[in-house]
Amino acid sequence: MGLQRDDEDPRARALLHLSKLLPNLKRPPLYILLENVPNFETSRSHGLWKQALDQASFVTHEFLLTPTQLGVPNERLRYYCLARHASVVGCWDAGLVGRLLRHIPGVDSVRPPPDEEPLDEDRPAVAGPHEAAPAMADPASAREEGD
């Protein structure tokens, strides 16, 4: 089950380093996908990661999924964080932002198996609900301004 030393674990160094760098990047990535162990969403490392994403103008969706739900034959439950930079024009359901989900919204084929106990989909993520960032009219010009 791991040593669960959270942000004091040497294995967390890379994520903590990225959490420090991300808010200061002149050209941040447009999307970030993070995969981790279940219960990461209750850790101090998660709080630091979400704070860095917020400071860098990212909107997030968080999931607890098994790779089997994505078509990969692996039953091990994993935490996923999909982050989209505010400069990307797109439509994410603002009511689901900041919630920990057990399915991908709008995709019936990846819902949890019926025998699996459902997670309360209305449970806010530990770092608190995050509002959807307003989309900018022209993402290319917004990225140039940050150079």
Backbone bond lengths (Angstrom), bond angles and torsions (degrees), N, CA, C in turn:
res aa  C-N    CA-C-N  psi(-1)  N-CA   C-N-CA  omega(-1)  CA-C   N-CA-C  phi
1 M - - - 1.445 - - 1.519 110.77 -
2 G 1.304 119.01 3.34 1.460 121.08 177.89 1.519 112.19 81.75
3 L 1.305 115.19 166.89 1.461 120.66 -177.59 1.518 112.73 -85.12
4 Q 1.318 117.61 -16.48 1.456 123.95 176.77 1.532 112.77 51.56
5 R 1.321 116.06 48.36 1.468 120.47 177.81 1.518 111.57 -91.78
6 D 1.317 116.21 3.53 1.457 123.27 173.23 1.523 111.25 54.38
7 D 1.323 118.68 -128.03 1.462 121.38 -174.77 1.528 113.16 -73.81
8 E 1.324 118.05 -3.54 1.463 121.25 175.18 1.529 111.80 -93.05
9 D 1.313 116.85 -6.77 1.458 122.27 179.02 1.526 108.74 -77.56
10 P 1.327 118.16 129.75 1.472 120.11 179.21 1.527 113.46 -56.55
11 R 1.332 117.53 -25.99 1.470 120.58 179.42 1.523 111.68 -68.70
12 A 1.318 118.39 -15.95 1.474 122.23 179.93 1.528 112.04 -87.23
13 R 1.319 117.58 -6.50 1.478 120.41 -175.16 1.523 113.29 -56.25
14 A 1.312 117.64 -43.55 1.472 120.42 -177.21 1.529 110.62 -62.81
15 L 1.317 117.25 -45.48 1.461 120.69 179.58 1.532 111.01 -65.43
16 L 1.311 117.35 -41.88 1.462 120.72 179.11 1.527 110.87 -65.17
17 H 1.335 116.53 -38.15 1.472 120.57 176.92 1.533 110.24 -63.75
18 L 1.323 116.40 -45.86 1.461 120.85 178.21 1.533 110.53 -62.29
19 S 1.324 117.00 -37.65 1.471 121.01 178.47 1.528 111.66 -62.17
20 K 1.327 116.53 -32.32 1.476 120.16 177.37 1.529 111.56 -76.70
21 L 1.333 116.73 -36.57 1.464 120.92 -177.11 1.527 113.78 -77.19
22 L 1.310 116.80 -39.83 1.463 122.20 -170.66 1.525 114.66 -51.04
23 P 1.332 120.23 -48.41 1.470 119.20 -178.01 1.527 114.16 -65.10
24 N 1.329 117.99 -15.52 1.464 121.64 -176.40 1.523 114.05 -104.31
25 L 1.326 117.63 1.78 1.460 119.90 -179.03 1.522 110.56 -70.89
26 K 1.346 116.05 133.37 1.459 120.58 176.77 1.520 111.01 -73.23
27 R 1.329 116.86 -32.39 1.463 122.28 179.63 1.534 108.35 -128.10
28 P 1.321 116.45 78.56 1.474 118.35 -179.79 1.519 111.08 -68.22
29 P 1.318 116.89 156.45 1.465 118.57 175.37 1.524 109.61 -64.35
30 L 1.312 116.11 159.06 1.465 119.78 178.76 1.527 111.60 -80.37
31 Y 1.339 116.08 -32.96 1.459 121.66 179.57 1.522 109.14 -134.67
32 I 1.322 115.44 149.75 1.460 122.03 173.61 1.521 107.10 -137.23
33 L 1.320 116.39 135.28 1.453 121.39 173.25 1.521 107.51 -120.60
34 L 1.313 116.70 123.40 1.461 122.53 177.69 1.519 108.35 -116.07
35 E 1.305 116.73 132.71 1.458 122.92 175.28 1.515 107.19 -117.94
36 N 1.344 116.54 138.60 1.452 120.21 -179.26 1.520 109.00 -154.22
37 V 1.311 115.86 -175.67 1.462 122.27 -179.03 1.524 110.63 -79.25
38 P 1.342 118.00 153.88 1.459 119.23 173.47 1.532 109.25 -60.48
39 N 1.270 117.36 151.44 1.471 126.28 -175.17 1.523 112.50 80.30
40 F 1.337 117.76 -6.21 1.459 119.11 171.43 1.518 109.07 -56.40
41 E 1.341 116.91 -34.88 1.459 121.71 -177.19 1.529 112.88 -65.14
42 T 1.327 118.13 -9.95 1.465 121.34 178.19 1.532 111.77 -106.75
43 S 1.321 117.58 8.24 1.469 121.61 -173.09 1.526 113.29 -96.50
44 R 1.321 114.92 163.19 1.476 120.75 173.89 1.526 109.88 -65.65
45 S 1.330 116.68 -37.06 1.472 120.69 178.19 1.527 110.50 -58.91
46 H 1.319 116.65 -41.35 1.461 121.12 177.49 1.518 110.27 -61.00
47 G 1.317 117.28 -44.90 1.461 121.08 179.10 1.519 111.99 -59.88
48 L 1.328 116.70 -41.48 1.473 120.71 178.39 1.521 110.48 -67.25
49 W 1.327 117.23 -40.55 1.460 122.31 179.14 1.527 110.46 -62.68
50 K 1.340 116.78 -48.38 1.467 120.62 -179.37 1.527 111.06 -64.73
51 Q 1.317 117.58 -36.79 1.467 121.07 177.45 1.531 110.00 -63.37
52 A 1.327 117.10 -42.60 1.468 121.29 178.53 1.531 110.58 -63.74
53 L 1.324 117.00 -41.94 1.463 120.32 178.32 1.526 110.85 -63.26
54 D 1.313 117.19 -43.10 1.470 120.79 177.93 1.523 110.97 -61.14
55 Q 1.326 117.30 -46.08 1.470 121.53 -179.41 1.519 111.76 -63.77
56 A 1.330 116.75 -29.01 1.469 121.32 -179.27 1.536 111.76 -93.06
57 S 1.319 117.64 11.94 1.473 123.47 176.48 1.520 113.75 66.27
58 F 1.314 117.04 44.84 1.458 121.75 175.10 1.523 109.63 -105.86
59 V 1.328 115.36 145.43 1.451 124.05 172.37 1.522 105.71 -107.48
60 T 1.331 118.06 139.97 1.463 119.68 -173.54 1.521 112.79 -126.28
61 H 1.320 113.11 152.54 1.463 123.18 164.01 1.522 105.14 -121.64
62 E 1.327 116.57 136.71 1.457 121.33 179.66 1.523 109.41 -121.02
63 F 1.338 115.23 143.75 1.456 121.20 -174.49 1.522 110.74 -138.24
64 L 1.318 115.62 150.07 1.458 123.59 162.88 1.519 104.90 -116.34
65 L 1.334 116.44 109.03 1.462 122.24 -175.26 1.516 109.78 -135.45
66 T 1.313 115.64 157.27 1.463 119.57 168.11 1.522 106.45 -98.92
67 P 1.313 118.00 144.86 1.464 119.24 177.02 1.530 113.08 -55.05
68 T 1.338 117.92 -26.20 1.464 121.31 177.10 1.524 110.60 -58.14
69 Q 1.330 117.01 -35.23 1.462 120.45 178.38 1.525 111.66 -65.00
70 L 1.331 117.00 -18.16 1.462 121.98 179.38 1.522 111.65 -105.57
71 G 1.328 116.47 9.59 1.457 120.63 177.83 1.514 114.55 90.59
72 V 1.321 118.63 7.68 1.471 122.77 178.82 1.527 107.57 -103.04
73 P 1.334 118.66 126.68 1.470 120.68 -175.69 1.532 112.83 -73.16
74 N 1.323 115.83 77.74 1.466 121.94 179.42 1.524 106.66 -152.06
75 E 1.307 117.60 121.23 1.463 121.84 -176.05 1.523 113.67 -90.05
76 R 1.315 119.04 1.25 1.460 121.26 -175.79 1.529 110.50 -73.40
77 L 1.324 116.61 121.96 1.456 122.75 178.56 1.523 110.06 -64.61
78 R 1.341 116.33 135.53 1.459 121.71 -179.24 1.522 109.78 -134.14
79 Y 1.334 115.86 154.78 1.457 123.21 173.50 1.525 107.39 -95.45
80 Y 1.340 117.38 135.21 1.458 122.61 175.69 1.525 108.97 -129.09
81 C 1.312 115.88 138.02 1.462 122.11 173.67 1.520 107.07 -123.99
82 L 1.327 116.11 117.69 1.458 121.72 176.05 1.523 107.07 -105.73
83 A 1.323 116.42 118.79 1.465 121.83 -177.14 1.525 109.30 -115.87
84 R 1.332 115.89 136.25 1.460 122.77 178.46 1.516 108.27 -122.30
85 H 1.335 116.42 129.08 1.456 119.99 178.70 1.527 109.81 -66.65
86 A 1.322 116.41 144.41 1.466 121.96 -177.25 1.530 112.80 -60.94
87 S 1.315 117.75 -20.63 1.468 120.44 179.94 1.525 111.94 -74.36
88 V 1.322 118.25 -13.28 1.460 121.85 179.44 1.518 108.38 -85.76
89 V 1.319 114.96 120.78 1.456 120.10 177.62 1.520 107.10 -77.31
90 G 1.297 115.93 124.95 1.451 119.99 -179.84 1.507 110.31 -169.70
91 C 1.281 113.86 172.23 1.460 119.14 -176.66 1.518 109.11 -119.33
92 W 1.306 116.19 105.12 1.449 121.88 170.53 1.507 106.19 -112.31
93 D 1.285 116.90 142.52 1.462 121.21 178.57 1.527 108.56 -65.63
94 A 1.336 115.82 107.05 1.464 120.98 -177.07 1.520 111.67 -59.72
95 G 1.319 118.06 -25.71 1.454 121.18 178.55 1.519 113.41 -70.83
96 L 1.329 117.02 -16.52 1.464 121.05 179.91 1.521 112.53 -102.23
97 V 1.320 117.89 -12.43 1.459 121.30 179.14 1.521 107.99 -65.51
98 G 1.344 116.40 132.63 1.459 120.99 -179.63 1.515 113.64 85.11
99 R 1.318 117.66 7.74 1.468 121.93 178.59 1.524 108.93 -110.98
100 L 1.309 116.11 148.69 1.456 121.95 177.41 1.522 107.53 -93.76
101 L 1.331 116.99 114.27 1.456 122.69 -173.59 1.519 111.87 -106.33
102 R 1.350 115.96 153.26 1.454 122.25 174.91 1.522 111.57 -108.18
103 H 1.332 116.41 12.16 1.462 121.37 178.22 1.525 107.89 -152.08
104 I 1.326 115.38 165.77 1.452 120.60 174.88 1.522 106.72 -95.15
105 P 1.315 117.92 118.93 1.469 120.30 -175.84 1.527 112.00 -55.46
106 G 1.333 115.31 135.82 1.458 121.05 176.49 1.508 114.94 82.41
107 V 1.327 118.19 0.45 1.458 121.24 -179.17 1.525 108.24 -122.32
108 D 1.329 116.69 100.87 1.460 120.92 -176.74 1.517 113.06 -67.62
109 S 1.335 117.78 -29.23 1.457 120.47 -174.48 1.521 113.25 -70.99
110 V 1.325 119.11 -10.99 1.462 119.71 -178.64 1.530 112.06 -115.18
111 R 1.308 116.50 22.11 1.462 119.08 175.38 1.532 108.65 -72.01
112 P 1.343 117.28 155.11 1.468 118.88 178.60 1.531 110.53 -60.89
113 P 1.315 116.46 150.83 1.461 119.14 177.16 1.525 109.87 -57.52
114 P 1.358 118.18 148.92 1.461 120.74 -176.27 1.520 113.55 -61.39
115 D 1.335 118.77 -26.65 1.462 120.27 -179.00 1.528 112.40 -82.57
116 E 1.337 117.48 -6.24 1.462 121.47 -179.59 1.527 109.28 -84.67
117 E 1.318 116.36 135.19 1.459 120.38 179.19 1.526 108.98 -66.18
118 P 1.344 118.06 123.94 1.466 119.58 -177.74 1.519 112.00 -71.03
119 L 1.307 115.14 146.51 1.454 122.41 174.28 1.515 107.60 -87.07
120 D 1.289 117.55 143.56 1.459 120.89 178.62 1.519 107.89 -62.84
121 E 1.338 117.30 105.78 1.459 121.66 -176.26 1.513 112.41 -68.05
122 D 1.310 117.50 -14.89 1.454 119.75 179.74 1.517 112.00 -92.99
123 R 1.328 116.79 3.54 1.452 119.76 179.83 1.520 109.83 -72.75
124 P 1.333 118.22 120.76 1.461 119.29 177.90 1.524 110.49 -64.40
125 A 1.312 116.70 147.79 1.455 121.33 173.05 1.521 107.87 -62.47
126 V 1.318 117.47 155.01 1.454 122.62 -173.79 1.523 112.97 -56.50
127 A 1.316 117.24 -37.57 1.462 120.04 -177.69 1.521 111.86 -73.32
128 G 1.322 118.16 -4.07 1.461 122.16 177.96 1.514 110.99 98.69
129 P 1.324 116.03 158.16 1.461 119.12 179.86 1.524 111.10 -62.90
130 H 1.293 115.92 141.88 1.460 121.63 179.36 1.514 108.15 -119.02
131 E 1.294 116.40 129.86 1.453 120.01 179.50 1.516 109.63 -77.45
132 A 1.298 115.19 150.74 1.462 120.10 176.98 1.521 108.30 -67.35
133 A 1.317 115.35 133.20 1.460 119.80 178.76 1.521 108.93 -75.23
134 P 1.312 117.90 144.59 1.456 119.33 179.44 1.526 110.85 -65.60
135 A 1.312 115.30 139.61 1.458 120.13 179.45 1.523 109.17 -79.58
136 M 1.321 115.62 142.93 1.458 120.88 178.08 1.514 108.85 -89.50
137 A 1.310 117.47 149.15 1.464 122.10 -176.46 1.517 112.02 -64.99
138 D 1.327 118.71 -40.00 1.450 121.81 -175.85 1.524 109.32 -130.24
139 P 1.362 118.41 95.92 1.454 120.54 -176.56 1.529 113.53 -60.47
140 A 1.338 118.75 -32.07 1.466 120.43 -179.10 1.522 110.70 -65.46
141 S 1.331 117.77 -44.71 1.460 119.06 -179.55 1.523 110.87 -69.28
142 A 1.326 117.42 -31.98 1.469 119.86 178.71 1.514 109.97 -65.67
143 R 1.341 118.02 -37.85 1.465 120.61 -179.69 1.528 110.12 -70.36
144 E 1.334 117.46 -35.87 1.460 120.41 179.44 1.515 111.51 -66.02
145 E 1.318 117.15 -35.81 1.460 120.11 -179.95 1.512 111.86 -63.38
146 G 1.350 117.79 -29.88 1.456 121.16 -178.20 1.515 113.64 -81.46
147 D 1.323 117.54 -5.60 1.481 120.30 -178.89 1.496 112.25 -66.69
